[in-house]
Amino acid sequence: MAAVADFEAFTCACRLAVTDPAALGPALAHVQEFLSRVDQAASSFRPDSELSRVQRAGGGAVTPLLASLIRTALDAADRSGGAVVPTLGRELIDLGFGPPSEDAPAAPRPTVSTRPLPAESWRRIALDAGVLAIPPGVRLDLGATAKAAAADQAAAEVHARFGTSVLVSLGGDLATAGDAAWEVLVQDLPADPACQVSLAGGSAIATSSTQKRRRRSGTLEAHHILDPWTALPASEAWRSVTVAAPDCVSANTASTAGVVRGTGAVAWLRGLGYPARLVRADGDVVELNGWPADSADHRPALPAGARR
């Protein structure tokens, strides 16, 4: 049995599991300190974060940590064909996902004819020699990729520093490092179809959901995954999309793009080649690319629960 610690970060339920119980305490301290630095660098919710300060200034020099997270976001936009982009900050605020701050109030949204949609505007972001340039009218939000990147780096650092196999789960983003295999319960909400799979060490899995982080906008209730081509919540063709990949950023990019692409996700994910599991709005399950068979009975566990 692995040694496990549950904690909260980025307003998410998180879990750290290691195969060396003696490493749990120092590993947890290391992970929490690292995640605190990520939050300080890249949070869209904190007016004192580095990203918020640079956003207010319209760009400028950024630290290596923030620069790395921005490059990851831009790479995800490119790999997803514009389905997963970091330029939805204004649109998320307009829908209630993030408080407008006094020093950066939400402005009236320009029409499409005067401002490119997020699916296009990410290409106008420039990051050269540690200096960030942000197009006028664009507000960055790195939430689509920063958490997955943090899971990847945290797992790699714990393995390198403490010599233990490790699993790091940050909400729906789960990364591992080391040789140990892990049993992972894949389930979004408690009433949703469940599947327990074996995850090889050094690989990752991510779930994107339309059922969590919902806000009421006017008379409608909206989820937080936006379609960059409409700047509105993506269609709810899927309750959730789960993807396994060699790293968590790749898994998260694919799962988020799957939600955004709606009914077109099956063909796109099949071409991508990563094992995927999609739960339709009616609860039916679609498995692609050799998604592993259920490895055990569904014993009580937290979503993305782990055992060695």
N, C-alpha and C positions, 0 to 999 in steps of 0.2 A: 504494500500500500504506500502511496505517495504521501508526503507531508503537505498539507494544504492550508492556505490562509485566504480568507475572503475579506475584501475591503471595497471601498468606493473611490472612484476617480472619474473625472469628466461626467459627473452625475450618473454614472453607470455602475451596476454591480460587477465587480471584478474578482478574479481568482488567480492566485499563484500556487502552483504545485511543483514540488521538486522531489527527486528520488533519494536525496540525501537529507534526512531530517535535520541534521546539524546545520545545514546551509539555509534552512527556512528563514530564521530570524534575520541574519544579515542580508539575504537575498531580498526579503520583503522590504527592508529599509532602503536598499539600493533602488529597487523598482519604484517605490513611492517617491523617492527623491528625484529620480529621473522623470517620472510622470509630472511631478510638480514643475520641473523646468520646461517640459513640453507645454503645459498649460500656460505658464507665464509667457512663453514665446508665441504661441499660436492661437490662444483662445479668442473667439469672436464675442464672447459674453463679458469679458473683463475689460473695462476701459483702460486699465493700467498695463495690459499685455503689450508685448512688443508689436504684434500685428496691429492692434488698435492704434498705437502711437504712430506707426508708419503709415497706416491708412489715413489718419487725420492729416498727416503731412503730405499726402499725395505721393508717397514713395520715399526712398532714401536708403542708406546703408542698413543692412540687416546682419544679425549674427549668423555664424555657420549653422546653428541648429535650425533657425527659422528658414534660412536659405535652403537647407536640405528638405524641409517639409514642403516648401513651395515647389521645389523641383519635382518632388514626388507627385504633387497634385497636378502639375503640368504634364508630367509623363503619363499619369492616369487618364487625363483628358485626351491625350494623343492616342493611347492604346485602346481607349473605349470608343474612338470615333466621335468624341464630343458628347458622349452620354453622361460622363462623370466629370464635372468641371468645378473649379474653385471660385467661380465668378457669380455665385448665387446669393451672396450675402444680403444685398438689398431686398431681393425677392423673399428670402426667408424671413427677414424682419417684417416685411409688409404682411406676411401671413401669420405673424405672431411667434415665430421661432427665433427668439433673441430680442432682448429689450433694447429699443433705441436709446442711446445715451444722450445726455445733455450736450456733450461736445460734438456729437455726430448724429444730429437728428435725422430721421428718415425723411427724405425729400420726395416730392411727387415723382412718380415713375415716368420717365420720358416714354414717348411712343416708340414702337419698334422702328419707325422710320428715322428717328433721331438718335437711337442708341442700339447697337447690335445686341441681339439676344445673347445670353450667357454661352450658348453653344458656339458662338462665333468670337465673342470678346476675349476669351481666354488666350487666343493666339496673339493678342496685343499686349499681353503682360511680358515685360522684359526683366530678366535677372542676369546681370553681367558684372562679374568681379565683385559680387557681394552687394551690389546696388540694385534695388528694386524700383521699377517704373510701373505705375498703375494707371490705366486709361481713365480719363475723367468719367464720372458717373458709375464706375465699377466699384463694388465693395466685395472684398475677398472673404471667403469662408472656407477654411481648410477641413471642416468636419468630415467630409466624405472620405478623406484619406489619412489624416493625421493620426487618428486613433489606431488604425491598422499599422502604420509605420512605427508608431510607438510600441505596439505589441511585438513586432519583428525585432526592433533594436533592443527592447528590454530582455527578451528571451535570449538573444545572442550574447548580450553582456553578462547575464547571470551565468550562462554556460561557460563563457570564457573566464570569468572571474572566480567562480566557485567550483567549477569542475563537475557540476551535477546536471543530469538531464532535467529539463524544465518545461513547463507549460505556463503561458501567460494568456489569460482571457480577459479582454476589456470589452464588456458588453457582448456584442455579437462577433467580435474579432478575436481570434485565437491563434497564437503562434507557439511553436515548440522548437527546442534545440536539444541536441544530444541524441543518444541512441535509443532511448526507451520509447516504446509505443504506448499510446494512450487510448482509453475508451472514452468516447465523447457522445453525449446525448444530444441529438439534434432535434430541437423542438422550440417553436417560437412562443406561443401562448399555451397555457396548460391544457386547453381543449383541442389544440392542433395535433395532427398526426405526428407521432414520435418515431425516431429511428436512432439506434445506438450503433456507432461505427467505430472501427479501430483506425486510429490516425498514426501513421508512421512518424517516428522522431525526425525532426528537421523539416516538417511540413506544416501546413496551416489550413485553417478553415474559417469561413466568414459567412454570416447570415445577414441579409438585408430584409427589412420588414416594413410593410405598409400598415401594420396593426399597432405599432408602438409610436410614441412621440407624436401624438395627434393633438391638434389645436382647432378650436372653432373659429372660423373666419366668416363673419356675417351669419348667414343662416346655414352654412355648410361646415362640416367637420373635415379637416384636411390632415393628411400625413406629411412627413417632413422630407420625403424624397421627391425632389422637383425634376420635371422634364425640362432640360435646358432649351429645347426648341419652342416651348410654350411659356416657360417661366411659371408654370402651375404644377400642382402635385401630379405625379405620374398616374396613369390609369391603374386601377386596382385589379388588374388581371391576375396578379399573384398576391397571396397573403404573405409569402416569404420566398426568398431565393437563397439557397445555400450552395457555396462552391468550395471545393478543396483544391489547393494549389501549392506550389513549392514555397511560397511566402504569403504573408497575410495581406500585403498591399495588392498582390495579384488576385487573391481570392476575393477581397473586398471590392476591388474595381469591377470584377466580373459579376459579383452578386448585385451590386448597385446598378450596373448597366443592365442587368437582366430585368430588374424591376422597371427601370425607365423604358426599356424597349417593349414592355408589355407582351402581347401575343407574338411579337417577332423575336422574343428572347430565345425560344427553343432553337431555332435555326442558327442564331448568332452564337449561342453557347456551344452548340454541337460543333460548329466550326472552330471554336476556340480550343476545344479538346479537354478542358478540365472537367473532372467529375462534378456533376451538379444535381441538385434536388430542388424542384420547384413545387410549391403547394398552391394550387389554384384557389380562387375565391370561394369555390364550393367545397374545398377540402380535398379534392383529388390530388394525387401526387404524380409528378413526372420526374423520372430519373434518367440522366444522360451520361454518356461517356464512361460507362463502367462504374457508376456510383456503387459503393460497396454494399453488400447485403447486410441486413440487420445482424449485429454480432452477439446480441444477448437479449434476454427479457428486459423490459423497461423498469429497472429498479429505481426507487426514489432517488432523484438527483436534481441539482439545479440545472437549468439550461447550460449547455457546454460544460457540464460537470466532468471531472477527470479522475481517473484511477490509473495507476500504472498497469 
